């Protein structure tokens, strides 16, 4: 993902996936490169129809991520902007006071790279296990090619229609949060 704030896009798919050990084996079989396991805390801010989160990472890279995508199951285009944040504590405090926090989520993510596709194997606190594919659209990958790569990976990992997630982790967390 970009760190210059310019608008970018990817084709993504998110699904429940109960056997992350199997997913690791599939990643290795298809030649995806293991980038390690990272702990992430995402603070989602109240922004109306748009989505914005502050991502704090155990790797020391912290990001403000704004994104927009339709809430549909299956592969979909997501537009995003991403900026590095050197002091996430101060940024979180200011944005929390200015905008309000929608929800905070914690997860561990095992990241694999397969060419222009990022494979996320996520264990989300309070929600369970998930797999996510992000095919980064750009000079080396068209939207159609991204959809094809995601479709192939969905078949390779055996993801069923009923396991597809239409929204974000924040949407799932809010469904579990008493009002």
C-alpha positions as CSV (number, residue, x, y, z in Angstrom):
1,X,0.0,0.0,0.0
2,X,1.0,3.5,-0.7
3,X,2.4,5.9,2.0
4,X,2.1,9.1,0.1
5,X,-1.7,9.8,0.6
6,X,-2.6,9.3,-3.1
7,X,-5.8,7.5,-3.9
8,X,-5.1,3.8,-4.6
9,X,-7.3,0.8,-5.2
10,X,-7.4,-2.9,-4.7
11,X,-9.8,-5.8,-5.3
12,X,-10.5,-7.5,-2.0
13,X,-12.3,-10.4,-0.5
14,X,-12.8,-11.3,3.1
15,X,-14.2,-14.5,4.5
16,X,-14.6,-16.5,7.7
17,X,-11.9,-19.2,7.7
18,X,-11.8,-21.5,10.7
19,X,-8.6,-23.4,9.8
20,X,-5.7,-21.0,9.6
21,X,-3.2,-23.8,9.8
22,X,-4.6,-25.2,6.6
23,X,-4.5,-21.7,5.1
24,X,-0.7,-21.5,5.9
25,X,-0.2,-24.8,4.2
26,X,-2.0,-23.6,1.1
27,X,0.0,-20.4,1.1
28,X,3.2,-22.4,1.2
29,X,2.0,-24.7,-1.6
30,X,1.2,-21.9,-3.9
31,X,4.5,-20.1,-3.3
32,X,3.2,-17.2,-1.2
33,X,6.0,-15.5,0.8
34,X,5.5,-15.4,4.6
35,X,6.0,-11.9,5.9
36,X,5.5,-12.8,9.5
37,X,2.8,-12.4,12.2
38,X,1.9,-8.9,13.3
39,X,-0.4,-7.6,16.2
40,X,-2.6,-4.8,15.0
41,X,-5.0,-2.5,16.8
42,X,-7.4,-0.6,14.6
43,X,-9.3,2.4,15.9
44,X,-12.3,3.1,13.7
45,X,-13.6,6.7,13.8
46,X,-17.1,8.0,13.3
47,X,-17.0,9.5,9.8
48,X,-20.5,8.9,8.4
49,X,-20.5,6.9,5.2
50,X,-16.8,6.8,4.7
51,X,-14.4,4.6,6.7
52,X,-11.3,5.8,8.5
53,X,-9.1,3.9,10.9
54,X,-5.8,4.4,12.7
55,X,-3.8,1.2,12.6
56,X,-1.2,0.6,15.2
57,X,1.2,-2.3,14.5
58,X,3.6,-4.4,16.6
59,X,6.0,-3.9,13.6
60,X,6.2,-0.2,14.5
61,X,4.5,1.0,11.3
62,X,1.4,3.0,12.1
63,X,-1.0,4.2,9.5
64,X,-4.1,6.4,9.1
65,X,-6.2,4.7,6.4
66,X,-9.2,6.1,4.7
67,X,-11.2,3.8,2.5
68,X,-14.4,3.4,0.6
69,X,-15.9,0.2,-0.7
70,X,-19.4,-1.3,-1.2
71,X,-20.7,-3.6,1.5
72,X,-21.2,-6.7,-0.7
73,X,-20.1,-10.3,-0.2
74,X,-17.4,-11.5,-2.6
75,X,-14.6,-9.6,-4.4
76,X,-15.1,-5.9,-4.6
77,X,-13.1,-2.8,-5.4
78,X,-11.8,-0.7,-2.5
79,X,-10.4,2.8,-2.9
80,X,-8.0,3.9,-0.1
81,X,-5.5,6.5,1.0
82,X,-2.9,5.7,3.5
83,X,-0.5,7.9,5.5
84,X,2.3,7.0,7.9
85,X,1.6,8.2,11.5
86,X,4.8,8.6,13.6
87,X,2.9,9.2,16.9
88,X,-0.3,7.1,16.9
89,X,-1.1,7.9,20.6
90,X,-1.4,11.6,20.0
91,X,-3.3,11.1,16.7
92,X,-5.7,8.7,18.3
93,X,-6.4,11.1,21.2
94,X,-7.0,14.1,18.9
95,X,-9.3,12.2,16.5
96,X,-11.2,10.5,19.3
97,X,-12.1,13.9,20.7
98,X,-12.8,15.5,17.4
99,X,-14.8,12.7,15.7
100,X,-15.6,10.0,18.2
101,X,-14.5,6.4,18.2
102,X,-16.9,3.9,16.5
103,X,-15.1,0.8,17.7
104,X,-11.6,-0.6,18.5
105,X,-10.5,-4.0,17.2
106,X,-7.4,-6.1,17.9
107,X,-6.1,-8.9,15.8
108,X,-3.1,-10.9,14.9
109,X,-2.3,-11.0,11.2
110,X,-0.1,-13.5,9.4
111,X,0.7,-11.8,6.1
112,X,1.7,-13.6,2.9
113,X,2.6,-12.0,-0.5
114,X,1.8,-13.7,-3.8
115,X,2.9,-11.2,-6.5
116,X,0.6,-8.2,-6.3
117,X,-1.8,-10.0,-3.9
118,X,-1.6,-9.7,-0.1
119,X,-3.1,-12.7,1.8
120,X,-4.1,-11.9,5.4
121,X,-4.7,-14.7,7.8
122,X,-6.4,-12.9,10.7
123,X,-7.4,-13.9,14.2
124,X,-9.7,-11.1,15.3
125,X,-10.4,-10.8,19.1
126,X,-14.0,-11.6,19.8
127,X,-14.8,-12.5,16.2
128,X,-12.7,-15.5,15.2
129,X,-10.6,-16.5,12.2
130,X,-10.7,-14.9,8.8
131,X,-8.9,-14.8,5.5
132,X,-8.6,-11.8,3.3
133,X,-7.2,-11.3,-0.2
134,X,-6.1,-7.8,-1.5
135,X,-5.0,-7.6,-5.2
136,X,-3.3,-4.2,-5.6
137,X,-4.5,-2.5,-8.8
138,X,-1.9,-0.5,-10.6
139,X,0.5,-0.4,-13.5
140,X,1.1,-4.2,-13.2
141,X,-2.4,-5.3,-12.5
142,X,-5.8,-4.2,-13.9
143,X,-9.1,-4.5,-12.1
144,X,-10.1,-7.4,-14.2
145,X,-6.8,-9.2,-13.5
146,X,-7.3,-8.5,-9.8
147,X,-10.7,-10.1,-9.9
148,X,-9.3,-13.1,-11.7
149,X,-6.5,-13.6,-9.1
150,X,-9.0,-13.3,-6.2
151,X,-11.3,-15.8,-7.9
152,X,-8.5,-18.2,-8.3
153,X,-7.4,-17.9,-4.7
154,X,-10.9,-18.3,-3.5
155,X,-11.0,-21.7,-5.3
156,X,-7.5,-22.7,-4.1
157,X,-8.5,-22.0,-0.5
158,X,-12.0,-23.6,-0.8
159,X,-13.9,-20.5,0.4
160,X,-17.7,-21.2,0.4
161,X,-20.2,-18.6,-0.5
162,X,-21.7,-18.6,3.0
163,X,-18.3,-17.7,4.5
164,X,-18.0,-14.4,2.6
165,X,-18.1,-11.2,4.6
166,X,-19.7,-8.1,3.0
167,X,-18.5,-5.4,5.4
168,X,-15.5,-4.7,7.6
169,X,-14.3,-6.1,10.9
170,X,-15.7,-2.9,12.5
171,X,-19.2,-3.8,11.1
172,X,-18.9,-7.2,12.7
173,X,-17.7,-5.8,16.0
174,X,-20.5,-3.3,16.1
175,X,-23.0,-6.1,15.7
176,X,-21.6,-7.7,18.9
177,X,-21.4,-4.4,20.9
178,X,-24.4,-3.6,23.1
179,X,-25.8,-0.1,22.4
